Amino acid sequence: MNQRKHSILFVDDDPLILRGFQRSMDEYCDNWDADFAISGKEAILKLSEHAYDAIVTDMHMPAMDGIQLLDAVSRRAPDVIRFVLSGNTSDAQILKSTHLIHQMIPKPCELEKIYDIVERACCLRDRLSAPELLRVITNIKRLPSVPRLYNQLLEQLQSETASSQDVGKIIAQDAAMTAKILQLVNSAFFTISENVSSPQKAVTILGLNTIKSLVMGIQVFSEYESQSKLPVSVDLIWKHSLYVSNLASSLARSLNLSSREQEDCRVSGVLHDIGILLGIQIPGFFQSIRFHKNGHALIESQYQFMGTSQAEMGGYLLGIWGLPSSIVEAVTFHPMAGIEVATKPGVVTALHVANGLVNMCQIEDSTKYASYLNMSYIQKLGLVDHLDEWTTLTHELLRTTN
């Protein structure tokens, strides 16, 4: 789990900008080997001579612009993560070339912010391509497929005229799913004051992404409910996921995260333990992994047995299902949040704390933060003073939803 040094290629036709990057790079030399190119042509030459983890290029350059460069990179070195620096997020050329860009970074942008974005992407790629994880994944005979109803929702949402009414109608065609969605929405998990009587209204209140994650979670977990011989209850794991989803969303509001990040917290909370379902197909998994009475699997025993974790398996699964990188990152890193690059609280933070506090409050009679949270990570982000308040919130959530 040691973090390796990453090799990053910066490309810009302005020598002053490149020199500015070079002067500021000392702070990051422990984690980065940075290289610089003054043109797309020079960048292509360097790519033929060296292996890079990521390329960060300016958009508008003479002779070969950023999009033309990334097109060449995608063909010559497809494993390189591709970033574009641009001052115009509505640039028509960028919008037409999203398949070539892994992430766009708005200009102007301090190197600290660029480092945060690029390093997080590199670390996530490292974790999801680790030999230990791939060895475990390739030995699983059948990876779960994307739920059919979830695919139908995606198809509907791709329509320019998609509405909450249209999405609700698709859910309403599945009577079992409709019943489970309405049961959840009207439960204490979502603290909605009014009665929700239709999937269309549920979509309007909770938002499309939350409903999509509930559909995915319900369908995937339902496939395993009939396996009564498991040493842990699938229903218990599902309820734990809902607790964490609810709490992570509340913590996101407390941390003043954006509305998009708050929704990502709720979605990643629902899906954060989906990797444990893959463990069902791994011989010896439940015999070798230590579990608490609430179904929580100890992370240390997972690494001892597999060399990887259910979180990384879940992140891998959600990645091949095409979920947004913010969700994949949160699910992958939430148990060991310290290995995720962070200069301020984000979705991974909220999910890590929510998961830890729910486990602690369900298992312990007193506060034992160090046993459930990465305290050095919490201290680094200046959040220690919030823990008692958040613990009270967790106890209240568990009391009102049991």
C-alpha positions in Angstrom: 0.0 0.0 0.0 3.0 2.3 -0.2 2.4 5.3 -2.4 4.8 5.4 -5.4 6.3 8.4 -7.1 4.4 9.6 -10.2 5.9 10.9 -13.4 4.0 13.9 -14.8 4.5 15.7 -18.1 3.5 19.4 -18.4 3.0 20.9 -21.8 2.6 24.7 -22.5 3.8 26.9 -25.3 4.4 29.8 -22.8 7.9 29.4 -21.4 7.1 31.7 -18.5 4.3 29.3 -17.3 6.6 26.3 -17.6 9.3 28.1 -15.6 6.8 29.0 -13.0 5.8 25.3 -12.6 9.5 24.3 -12.4 10.2 26.8 -9.7 7.2 25.6 -7.6 7.9 21.9 -8.0 10.4 21.5 -5.1 7.4 21.2 -2.7 6.2 18.1 -4.6 9.4 16.4 -5.5 8.9 13.6 -3.0 5.8 12.4 -4.9 6.4 13.7 -8.4 9.0 13.4 -11.2 8.0 16.4 -13.3 9.0 16.9 -16.9 8.2 19.8 -19.2 7.6 20.3 -23.0 7.2 23.6 -24.9 5.1 22.2 -27.7 2.9 19.2 -28.6 5.7 17.9 -30.9 8.2 17.9 -28.1 5.7 16.2 -25.8 5.2 13.4 -28.4 9.0 12.9 -28.6 9.3 12.7 -24.8 6.4 10.2 -24.6 8.3 8.0 -27.0 11.4 8.1 -24.7 9.8 8.0 -21.2 6.9 6.4 -19.4 4.6 9.0 -17.8 1.6 8.5 -15.4 -0.1 11.7 -16.5 0.1 14.6 -18.9 -1.2 18.1 -18.2 -1.4 20.3 -21.3 -2.6 23.8 -22.2 -5.5 23.9 -24.5 -4.6 26.5 -27.1 -1.1 26.1 -28.6 0.2 26.7 -32.2 0.9 23.9 -34.6 -0.6 21.2 -32.4 -3.2 22.2 -29.8 -4.1 20.4 -26.6 -6.9 18.3 -28.1 -4.7 17.1 -31.0 -1.9 16.3 -28.6 -4.2 14.2 -26.3 -5.6 12.4 -29.4 -2.1 11.3 -30.2 -1.4 10.4 -26.5 -4.6 8.3 -26.4 -3.3 6.2 -29.3 0.4 6.0 -28.5 0.2 5.8 -24.7 -3.4 5.0 -23.7 -2.5 4.3 -20.0 -1.4 7.9 -19.5 -4.0 10.0 -17.6 -4.9 13.1 -19.7 -5.6 16.6 -18.3 -6.3 19.8 -20.1 -5.8 23.3 -18.6 -8.3 25.8 -20.1 -9.7 29.1 -19.1 -13.0 28.5 -21.0 -15.0 25.6 -19.6 -17.6 26.0 -22.4 -15.0 25.8 -25.2 -16.9 24.0 -28.0 -13.7 22.1 -29.0 -13.4 20.7 -25.5 -17.1 19.7 -25.3 -16.7 17.8 -28.6 -13.5 16.0 -27.3 -14.6 14.8 -23.8 -13.7 11.2 -24.9 -10.0 12.3 -25.0 -9.9 14.3 -21.7 -10.0 12.5 -18.4 -10.4 15.7 -16.6 -10.4 19.4 -17.3 -8.6 21.8 -14.9 -9.9 25.5 -15.1 -7.3 28.3 -15.5 -5.9 30.1 -13.7 -5.0 27.4 -11.3 -2.4 27.2 -8.5 0.0 24.3 -8.7 -1.3 23.1 -5.3 -4.7 22.6 -6.8 -3.3 20.9 -10.0 -1.2 18.6 -7.7 -4.3 17.7 -5.7 -6.4 16.8 -8.8 -3.6 15.0 -10.7 -2.2 13.1 -7.8 -5.6 11.9 -6.7 -6.3 10.5 -10.2 -2.9 8.8 -10.2 -3.4 7.2 -6.8 -6.9 5.9 -7.7 -5.5 4.4 -10.9 -2.7 2.8 -8.9 -5.1 1.2 -6.4 -7.5 -0.1 -9.1 -4.6 -1.6 -11.2 -2.7 -3.1 -8.3 -1.6 -6.7 -9.0 -3.1 -8.0 -5.8 -6.5 -6.6 -6.7 -6.4 -7.8 -10.3 -5.4 -11.3 -9.1 -8.4 -11.5 -6.9 -10.8 -10.0 -9.5 -9.7 -12.4 -12.3 -10.3 -15.4 -10.0 -14.0 -14.4 -9.5 -16.0 -16.5 -11.9 -18.8 -14.0 -12.4 -18.7 -10.3 -11.8 -22.2 -8.8 -11.2 -23.5 -7.0 -14.2 -25.0 -3.6 -14.2 -28.6 -3.9 -13.0 -31.1 -3.8 -15.9 -33.3 -1.1 -14.5 -30.2 1.1 -13.8 -29.3 0.8 -17.5 -32.8 1.8 -18.5 -32.5 4.9 -16.3 -29.2 5.8 -17.8 -30.7 5.5 -21.3 -33.6 7.8 -20.3 -31.3 10.4 -18.7 -29.2 10.7 -21.9 -32.3 12.2 -23.6 -32.3 16.0 -23.8 -35.9 16.0 -22.6 -35.5 13.6 -19.7 -37.5 14.6 -16.6 -38.2 13.3 -13.1 -41.6 12.2 -14.4 -40.0 10.1 -17.1 -37.6 8.4 -14.7 -40.4 7.8 -12.2 -42.5 6.1 -14.9 -39.6 3.7 -15.6 -39.3 2.7 -11.9 -43.1 2.4 -11.7 -43.0 -0.4 -14.2 -41.1 -2.6 -11.7 -43.6 -3.2 -8.9 -41.0 -4.7 -6.5 -38.6 -1.8 -7.0 -41.3 0.8 -6.6 -42.3 -0.8 -3.3 -38.8 -0.8 -2.0 -38.0 2.7 -3.1 -41.1 4.1 -1.5 -40.5 2.1 1.7 -37.0 3.6 2.0 -38.0 7.2 1.0 -40.8 7.2 3.6 -38.6 5.7 6.3 -36.5 7.6 8.9 -33.5 7.2 6.7 -34.4 10.2 4.6 -36.3 12.3 7.2 -38.8 13.6 4.7 -41.7 15.3 6.4 -44.3 14.7 3.7 -45.6 11.3 2.6 -44.1 10.2 -0.8 -46.6 8.1 -2.7 -45.1 7.7 -6.1 -41.6 7.1 -7.6 -42.0 10.3 -9.6 -42.3 12.3 -6.4 -39.4 10.4 -4.9 -37.2 11.4 -7.9 -38.2 15.0 -7.5 -37.4 15.1 -3.8 -34.2 13.1 -3.7 -32.6 13.8 -7.1 -31.8 11.6 -10.0 -28.4 10.4 -8.8 -29.6 9.3 -5.4 -32.5 7.4 -6.9 -30.1 5.8 -9.4 -27.8 4.6 -6.6 -30.8 3.2 -4.6 -31.9 1.3 -7.7 -28.4 -0.1 -8.2 -28.0 -1.0 -4.5 -31.4 -2.6 -4.1 -31.1 -4.7 -7.2 -27.5 -5.9 -6.5 -28.1 -6.6 -2.8 -31.4 -8.4 -3.6 -29.5 -11.0 -5.7 -27.7 -12.2 -2.5 -30.6 -12.0 0.0 -31.5 -15.7 -0.6 -28.1 -17.0 0.4 -29.0 -17.9 3.9 -25.7 -19.8 4.7 -23.6 -16.6 4.7 -22.0 -15.8 8.1 -23.1 -12.2 7.8 -26.5 -10.8 6.9 -26.8 -9.2 3.5 -29.8 -7.2 4.9 -27.6 -6.0 7.7 -24.9 -4.8 5.3 -27.6 -3.0 3.2 -29.0 -1.3 6.3 -25.5 -0.3 7.3 -25.0 1.2 3.8 -28.1 3.3 4.3 -27.0 4.6 7.7 -23.6 5.6 6.3 -25.3 7.2 3.3 -27.5 9.3 5.5 -24.8 10.3 7.9 -22.2 11.1 5.1 -24.8 13.4 3.5 -25.3 15.2 6.9 -21.5 15.5 7.4 -21.1 16.9 3.9 -23.5 19.7 4.8 -21.7 20.3 8.1 -18.4 20.6 6.1 -20.0 23.1 3.7 -19.4 20.8 0.7 -21.0 21.7 -2.6 -24.5 20.4 -3.4 -22.9 18.1 -6.0 -20.5 16.7 -3.3 -23.3 16.3 -0.9 -25.2 14.2 -3.4 -21.9 12.2 -4.1 -21.7 11.5 -0.4 -25.2 10.0 -0.3 -24.6 8.0 -3.5 -21.2 6.6 -2.4 -22.6 5.8 1.1 -25.3 3.6 -0.5 -22.6 1.8 -2.6 -19.6 1.8 -0.3 -19.9 -1.8 0.8 -20.8 -3.3 -2.6 -17.4 -5.0 -2.8 -18.3 -7.4 0.0 -20.7 -9.1 -2.4 -17.8 -10.0 -4.5 -16.2 -11.7 -1.4 -19.1 -14.2 -1.5 -17.5 -15.7 -4.6 -14.0 -15.9 -3.1 -13.2 -19.3 -1.4 -12.4 -18.9 2.2 -13.4 -15.2 2.3 -15.9 -15.4 5.2 -13.8 -18.0 7.0 -10.6 -15.8 6.9 -12.0 -12.3 7.3 -12.9 -11.1 10.8 -16.3 -9.5 11.1 -17.9 -7.4 13.8 -21.5 -8.2 14.9 -22.9 -5.4 12.7 -21.4 -7.1 9.6 -18.4 -4.8 9.4 -15.3 -6.6 8.0 -12.0 -5.6 9.5 -9.7 -4.0 6.9 -6.5 -5.4 8.3 -7.8 -9.0 8.0 -8.8 -8.3 4.4 -5.3 -7.3 3.4 -3.8 -10.2 5.3 -6.0 -12.7 3.4 -6.2 -11.1 -0.1 -3.6 -8.4 -0.3 -6.5 -6.0 -1.2 -9.8 -5.0 0.3 -13.6 -5.1 -0.3 -13.5 -1.3 -0.8 -11.0 -1.7 -3.7 -13.0 -4.5 -5.2 -16.1 -2.3 -5.0 -14.3 0.6 -6.6 -13.1 -1.7 -9.4 -16.6 -2.9 -10.0 -18.2 0.6 -10.0 -15.4 1.7 -12.3 -16.1 -0.9 -14.9 -19.8 0.0 -14.5 -18.9 3.5 -15.6 -19.8 5.4 -12.4 -18.3 8.9 -12.0 -14.7 9.0 -10.7 -15.7 10.9 -7.6 -17.9 8.0 -6.5 -15.3 5.4 -7.5 -12.6 7.3 -5.5 -14.7 7.6 -2.4 -15.7 3.9 -2.3 -12.1 2.9 -3.0 -10.4 5.0 -0.4 -13.0 5.4 2.4 -11.5 2.8 4.8 -7.9 4.0 4.6 -8.6 7.7 3.9 -5.0 8.7 4.6 -3.7 7.3 1.4 -6.0 9.5 -0.6 -4.5 12.9 -1.4 -6.4 15.6 0.4 -5.7 19.3 1.2 -9.2 19.9 2.4 -12.3 17.9 3.4 -14.2 16.2 0.6 -16.4 13.3 -0.3 -13.8 10.7 0.8 -13.6 12.5 4.2 -17.3 12.5 4.8 -17.6 8.8 3.8 -14.6 7.7 5.9 -15.9 9.5 9.0 -19.5 8.4 8.5 -18.5 4.7 8.0 -16.2 4.8 11.0 -18.7 6.5 13.4 -21.6 4.2 12.4 -19.4 1.2 13.1 -18.1 2.6 16.4 -21.6 3.6 17.6 -23.0 0.2 16.7 -20.2 -1.8 18.3 -18.7 0.2 21.2 -20.1 1.5 24.5 -17.7 4.5 24.5 -15.9 6.7 22.0 -12.8 4.9 20.5 -12.1 7.1 17.6 -8.6 5.7 16.9 -10.0 2.2 16.4 -12.4 3.3 13.6 -10.9 6.5 12.1 -7.6 7.5 10.6 -6.8 10.1 13.2 -3.7 11.5 11.6 -5.9 12.2 8.5 -8.6 13.8 10.7 -6.0 15.9 12.5 -4.4 17.0 9.2 -7.8 18.3 8.0 -8.5 20.0 11.4 -11.6 18.1 12.1 -10.9 16.5 15.6 -13.0 19.1 17.4 -16.1 18.1 15.4 -16.0 14.4 16.3 -18.0 14.5 19.5 -20.8 16.5 17.8 -20.8 14.1 14.9 -20.9 11.1 17.3 -24.0 12.6 18.9 -25.5 13.0 15.4 -24.7 9.3 14.7 -26.3 8.0 17.8 -29.4 10.1 17.0 -29.5 8.7 13.5 -29.3 5.1 14.7 -31.9 5.7 17.4 -34.5 7.2 15.0 -34.0 4.7 12.2 -33.9 1.4 14.2 
